[in-house]
């Protein structure tokens, strides 16, 4: 459904999408630098400012020294090392607060100017509630790494946090499209030659599989699973390793067996590539009277090919990982995550542009 809107409101929501995308990028950097557990408390207001003097820095560092990550992984850290990881987690949280402020200030301003129509209110409130929920999930994730013998956060909670972030960005992007894409640009699916078939079901199928693919990408990151089999195209020389599906119960294997996680992540990548190739062939057979679709229909194949290439390169460079050092693997892993987000938004855009024929 297209929602009539003023340009300022549409630009505000689109700016929010960009800010949320940057937040996902910062989350990736926080994970790759091992910074997520550096701040052991969640202070919504007081946490805005970092430590401002030597005493505050030492007190904050002493709290970090009580965590299992410090004892088991970073016992050799000095204060300067701690300041580095603290910065990324603090900046990640600060950016989230800034996104909330941009949303609230914009909402109040446009409400005061009477530029928010009634049909806009519910999506905007939904976005706010989803953002608050994402913050709560983020803290639950961090808390999972502060007790016991945890060196990092639990992979399943990292995956939950990541997926919630993608749902939030995707919902904001859909709303931005409703505000900014005129109805004349919508392509009626099934209106082309009979041999072309329908495009929308393929789009839905790709998005459904992509959801699980991104979930398993987060599990890959959480388990550091790339290092378990840094080979391609086989997995340590085998197409179907003996360790595959070797844990019981099955849920434990699907979520905790690094070989199974990597096998499924690779397999879904190949499946998505095949589906996008079919999607692209069908897209170019459509008459594409809508101008925007005609201009962007090449994007899915270009983005997914780039994503798979980055995934392979990330995998092959994983043996070069150095703790607390930013190396080629980290650059590639971050780009892999960002392009994954771009692919998700691309396919959501295609779903919006291609509608069932009436």
C-alpha positions as CSV (number, residue, x, y, z in Angstrom):
1,X,0.0,0.0,0.0
2,X,1.3,3.4,-1.0
3,X,1.0,6.0,1.7
4,X,0.7,9.6,0.6
5,X,3.5,11.7,2.1
6,X,5.4,14.9,2.1
7,X,8.9,14.8,0.9
8,X,10.4,15.8,4.3
9,X,8.7,12.9,6.0
10,X,9.9,10.4,3.4
11,X,13.4,11.8,3.6
12,X,13.3,11.5,7.4
13,X,12.4,7.9,7.3
14,X,14.9,7.1,4.6
15,X,17.6,8.8,6.8
16,X,16.5,6.5,9.6
17,X,17.1,3.5,7.3
18,X,20.6,4.8,6.6
19,X,21.3,5.4,10.3
20,X,20.1,1.9,11.1
21,X,22.3,0.4,8.4
22,X,25.3,2.2,10.0
23,X,24.3,0.7,13.3
24,X,24.4,-2.8,11.8
25,X,27.9,-2.0,10.4
26,X,29.0,-0.8,13.8
27,X,27.7,-4.0,15.4
28,X,29.9,-5.9,13.0
29,X,33.0,-3.9,14.0
30,X,32.1,-4.4,17.6
31,X,31.9,-8.1,17.1
32,X,35.1,-8.4,15.1
33,X,37.1,-6.4,17.6
34,X,35.8,-8.4,20.5
35,X,34.5,-5.2,22.1
36,X,31.0,-6.3,23.0
37,X,31.7,-7.3,26.6
38,X,33.9,-4.3,27.5
39,X,31.0,-2.4,29.1
40,X,29.5,-4.5,31.8
41,X,26.5,-2.3,32.6
42,X,23.5,-0.9,30.8
43,X,22.9,2.7,31.8
44,X,20.5,4.3,29.4
45,X,21.2,7.8,30.5
46,X,24.5,7.7,32.4
47,X,26.1,5.6,29.8
48,X,26.0,8.3,27.2
49,X,29.3,9.8,28.4
50,X,32.5,7.7,28.5
51,X,34.9,7.8,31.5
52,X,36.2,11.4,31.7
53,X,39.2,11.0,34.0
54,X,41.9,8.5,35.0
55,X,39.9,7.4,38.1
56,X,36.8,6.7,36.1
57,X,38.8,4.8,33.5
58,X,40.4,2.6,36.1
59,X,37.0,1.9,37.8
60,X,35.5,0.9,34.4
61,X,38.6,-1.3,33.6
62,X,38.3,-3.0,37.0
63,X,34.7,-3.9,36.3
64,X,35.8,-5.5,33.0
65,X,38.6,-7.4,34.8
66,X,35.8,-9.3,36.7
67,X,34.5,-10.8,33.4
68,X,35.5,-14.3,32.2
69,X,36.6,-12.7,28.8
70,X,39.3,-10.8,30.6
71,X,40.5,-13.8,32.7
72,X,40.4,-16.3,29.9
73,X,41.3,-14.2,26.8
74,X,42.6,-10.8,27.6
75,X,44.5,-11.1,30.9
76,X,47.4,-9.3,29.3
77,X,45.4,-6.2,28.5
78,X,46.6,-2.8,29.7
79,X,44.4,0.2,30.0
80,X,45.2,1.4,26.4
81,X,44.0,-2.0,25.1
82,X,40.9,-1.7,27.1
83,X,40.2,1.8,25.9
84,X,40.2,0.6,22.3
85,X,37.6,-2.1,22.8
86,X,35.6,0.1,25.1
87,X,35.4,2.8,22.4
88,X,33.7,0.5,19.8
89,X,31.0,-0.8,22.2
90,X,30.4,2.7,23.6
91,X,30.1,4.1,20.1
92,X,27.8,1.3,19.1
93,X,25.5,2.1,22.0
94,X,25.8,5.9,21.4
95,X,24.8,5.5,17.8
96,X,21.7,3.5,18.9
97,X,20.8,6.4,21.2
98,X,21.3,8.9,18.4
99,X,18.9,6.9,16.1
100,X,16.3,7.0,18.9
101,X,16.7,10.8,19.3
102,X,16.5,11.4,15.5
103,X,13.3,9.3,15.5
104,X,11.7,11.0,18.5
105,X,12.6,14.6,17.5
106,X,11.4,14.0,13.9
107,X,8.2,12.4,15.1
108,X,7.4,15.3,17.5
109,X,8.3,17.9,14.8
110,X,6.2,16.4,12.0
111,X,3.3,15.8,14.4
112,X,3.5,19.4,15.4
113,X,3.6,20.5,11.8
114,X,0.6,18.2,11.1
115,X,2.6,16.4,8.3
116,X,1.9,12.9,9.7
117,X,-1.2,11.4,8.4
118,X,-3.2,9.0,10.5
119,X,-2.0,5.9,8.5
120,X,1.6,6.9,9.3
121,X,1.3,6.8,13.0
122,X,1.0,3.0,13.5
123,X,4.1,2.1,11.5
124,X,6.1,4.8,13.2
125,X,5.1,3.6,16.7
126,X,5.9,0.0,15.6
127,X,9.3,1.2,14.6
128,X,9.9,2.8,18.0
129,X,8.8,-0.3,19.8
130,X,10.9,-2.6,17.6
131,X,13.9,-0.3,18.3
132,X,13.3,-0.5,22.1
133,X,13.0,-4.3,21.9
134,X,16.2,-4.5,19.9
135,X,18.0,-2.6,22.7
136,X,16.7,-5.1,25.2
137,X,17.8,-8.0,23.1
138,X,21.2,-6.4,22.8
139,X,21.6,-6.2,26.6
140,X,20.4,-9.8,27.0
141,X,23.0,-10.8,24.4
142,X,25.8,-9.0,26.3
143,X,24.7,-10.4,29.7
144,X,25.1,-13.9,28.3
145,X,28.9,-13.3,28.0
146,X,29.5,-11.9,31.5
147,X,29.1,-15.1,33.5
148,X,30.5,-18.6,33.7
149,X,33.3,-19.4,31.3
150,X,32.0,-17.4,28.4
151,X,34.7,-15.7,26.3
152,X,32.2,-14.2,23.9
153,X,28.4,-13.8,23.9
154,X,26.3,-16.8,23.1
155,X,26.1,-17.4,19.4
156,X,22.3,-18.0,19.5
157,X,21.8,-14.7,21.2
158,X,24.1,-12.9,18.8
159,X,22.1,-14.4,16.0
160,X,18.9,-13.2,17.6
161,X,20.2,-9.7,18.0
162,X,21.4,-9.6,14.4
163,X,18.1,-10.9,13.0
164,X,16.1,-8.4,15.1
165,X,18.3,-5.7,13.6
166,X,17.7,-6.8,10.1
167,X,13.9,-7.0,10.7
168,X,14.0,-3.5,12.1
169,X,15.9,-2.1,9.1
170,X,13.8,-4.1,6.7
171,X,10.5,-2.8,8.2
172,X,11.8,0.8,8.1
173,X,12.9,0.3,4.5
174,X,9.4,-1.0,3.5
175,X,7.8,2.0,5.2
176,X,10.2,4.4,3.4
177,X,9.2,2.7,0.1
178,X,5.6,3.3,0.9
179,X,6.2,6.9,1.4
180,X,8.4,7.6,-1.6
181,X,7.6,5.2,-4.5
182,X,4.5,6.3,-6.5
183,X,1.9,3.8,-7.5
184,X,2.7,4.2,-11.2
185,X,6.1,2.6,-10.6
186,X,4.6,-0.6,-9.3
187,X,4.8,-3.6,-11.7
188,X,1.8,-5.8,-11.9
189,X,3.2,-9.4,-11.7
190,X,1.8,-11.8,-14.3
191,X,1.0,-9.0,-16.8
192,X,3.8,-10.1,-19.2
193,X,4.0,-12.9,-21.7
194,X,2.7,-16.2,-20.4
195,X,6.1,-17.9,-20.8
196,X,7.7,-15.5,-18.3
197,X,5.6,-16.8,-15.4
198,X,5.2,-14.9,-12.2
199,X,8.0,-13.1,-10.4
200,X,6.6,-12.3,-7.0
201,X,6.5,-16.0,-5.7
202,X,10.2,-16.3,-6.5
203,X,10.9,-13.1,-4.7
204,X,9.1,-14.4,-1.6
205,X,11.0,-17.7,-1.8
206,X,14.4,-15.9,-2.0
207,X,13.5,-13.7,1.0
208,X,12.4,-16.8,3.0
209,X,15.6,-18.6,2.4
210,X,17.6,-15.4,2.9
211,X,16.2,-15.1,6.4
212,X,17.7,-18.4,7.4
213,X,20.9,-17.7,5.5
214,X,21.5,-14.5,7.4
215,X,20.6,-16.3,10.7
216,X,23.3,-18.9,9.9
217,X,25.7,-16.2,8.9
218,X,25.3,-14.8,12.5
219,X,25.8,-18.3,13.9
220,X,29.0,-18.6,11.7
221,X,30.2,-15.4,13.3
222,X,29.2,-16.3,16.8
223,X,30.9,-19.7,16.7
224,X,34.0,-18.4,14.8
225,X,33.0,-21.3,12.4
226,X,35.1,-20.1,9.4
227,X,38.3,-21.3,11.1
228,X,36.9,-24.8,11.5
229,X,37.0,-25.4,7.8
230,X,38.8,-22.6,5.9
231,X,38.7,-24.4,2.6
232,X,36.7,-24.0,-0.6
233,X,34.9,-25.5,-2.5
234,X,35.1,-28.5,-0.2
235,X,34.9,-28.5,3.6
236,X,38.3,-29.6,4.7
237,X,38.6,-31.8,1.7
238,X,35.1,-33.4,1.9
239,X,31.8,-32.4,0.3
240,X,29.9,-34.1,3.2
241,X,32.2,-34.2,6.3
242,X,31.8,-37.0,8.8
243,X,31.2,-34.4,11.5
244,X,28.1,-33.2,9.7
245,X,24.9,-33.8,11.7
246,X,26.9,-35.7,14.3
247,X,25.5,-34.1,17.5
248,X,22.4,-35.0,19.3
249,X,19.8,-33.7,19.7
250,X,19.3,-32.3,16.3
251,X,18.6,-28.8,17.6
252,X,22.1,-28.8,19.2
253,X,23.6,-29.9,16.0
254,X,21.8,-27.3,13.8
255,X,22.8,-24.5,16.2
256,X,26.0,-25.6,17.7
257,X,27.9,-27.9,15.4
258,X,30.3,-25.6,13.5
259,X,30.6,-28.0,10.6
260,X,26.9,-28.3,10.2
261,X,26.5,-24.5,10.6
262,X,29.1,-23.9,7.8
263,X,27.7,-26.6,5.6
264,X,24.1,-25.1,5.8
265,X,25.4,-21.6,5.3
266,X,27.3,-22.6,2.2
267,X,24.4,-24.7,0.8
268,X,21.9,-21.9,1.2
269,X,24.2,-19.5,-0.5
270,X,24.4,-21.8,-3.6
271,X,20.6,-22.2,-3.5
272,X,20.0,-18.5,-3.3
273,X,22.4,-17.9,-6.2
274,X,20.5,-20.4,-8.4
275,X,17.1,-18.8,-7.4
276,X,18.4,-15.3,-8.2
277,X,19.6,-16.5,-11.6
278,X,16.1,-17.8,-12.4
279,X,14.6,-14.6,-10.9
280,X,16.8,-12.5,-13.2
281,X,15.9,-14.4,-16.3
282,X,12.2,-14.0,-15.5
283,X,12.7,-10.3,-14.6
284,X,14.2,-9.6,-18.0
285,X,11.3,-11.3,-19.8
286,X,8.8,-9.0,-18.2
287,X,7.8,-5.9,-20.1
288,X,8.9,-3.8,-17.1
289,X,6.8,-0.8,-17.9
290,X,7.7,0.6,-14.5
291,X,10.8,2.7,-14.8
292,X,12.3,2.0,-11.4
293,X,12.1,-1.8,-11.8
294,X,13.6,-1.6,-15.2
295,X,16.6,0.3,-13.8
296,X,17.2,-1.9,-10.7
297,X,16.3,-5.5,-11.9
298,X,20.0,-6.3,-12.5
299,X,20.9,-5.5,-8.8
300,X,19.9,-8.9,-7.2
301,X,22.3,-10.9,-9.3
302,X,25.1,-8.4,-9.0
303,X,24.8,-8.1,-5.3
304,X,24.4,-11.8,-4.5
305,X,27.4,-12.7,-6.7
306,X,29.5,-10.1,-4.8
307,X,28.2,-11.5,-1.6
308,X,29.2,-15.1,-2.4
309,X,32.7,-14.0,-3.6
310,X,33.2,-12.0,-0.4
311,X,32.1,-15.1,1.6
312,X,34.6,-17.3,-0.1
313,X,37.4,-14.8,0.4
314,X,36.4,-14.3,4.1
315,X,36.5,-18.1,4.6
316,X,40.0,-18.5,2.9
317,X,41.5,-15.7,4.9
318,X,40.2,-16.9,8.3
319,X,43.5,-18.7,9.2
320,X,45.1,-15.3,9.3
321,X,43.0,-14.1,12.2
322,X,45.0,-12.3,14.9
323,X,43.3,-11.6,18.2
324,X,43.0,-7.9,18.9
325,X,44.4,-7.0,15.4
326,X,42.4,-5.9,12.4
327,X,43.6,-8.0,9.4
328,X,42.3,-8.9,6.0
329,X,39.8,-11.3,7.4
330,X,38.1,-8.6,9.4
331,X,37.8,-6.2,6.4
332,X,36.3,-9.0,4.3
333,X,34.0,-10.2,7.1
334,X,32.7,-6.7,7.6
335,X,32.1,-6.2,3.9
336,X,30.4,-9.6,3.7
337,X,27.9,-8.5,6.4
338,X,27.3,-5.1,4.8
339,X,26.7,-6.6,1.4
340,X,24.4,-9.1,3.0
341,X,22.3,-6.3,4.4
342,X,22.3,-4.6,1.0
343,X,21.1,-7.8,-0.7
344,X,18.2,-8.1,1.9
345,X,17.1,-4.5,1.2
346,X,17.4,-5.1,-2.5
347,X,15.1,-8.1,-2.4
348,X,12.6,-6.3,-0.1
349,X,12.6,-3.5,-2.6
350,X,11.9,-6.0,-5.4
351,X,9.0,-7.4,-3.4
352,X,7.6,-3.9,-3.0
353,X,7.9,-3.1,-6.7
354,X,6.4,-6.3,-8.0
355,X,2.8,-6.8,-7.0
356,X,0.2,-9.5,-7.7
357,X,-1.9,-8.7,-10.8
358,X,-5.5,-8.0,-10.0
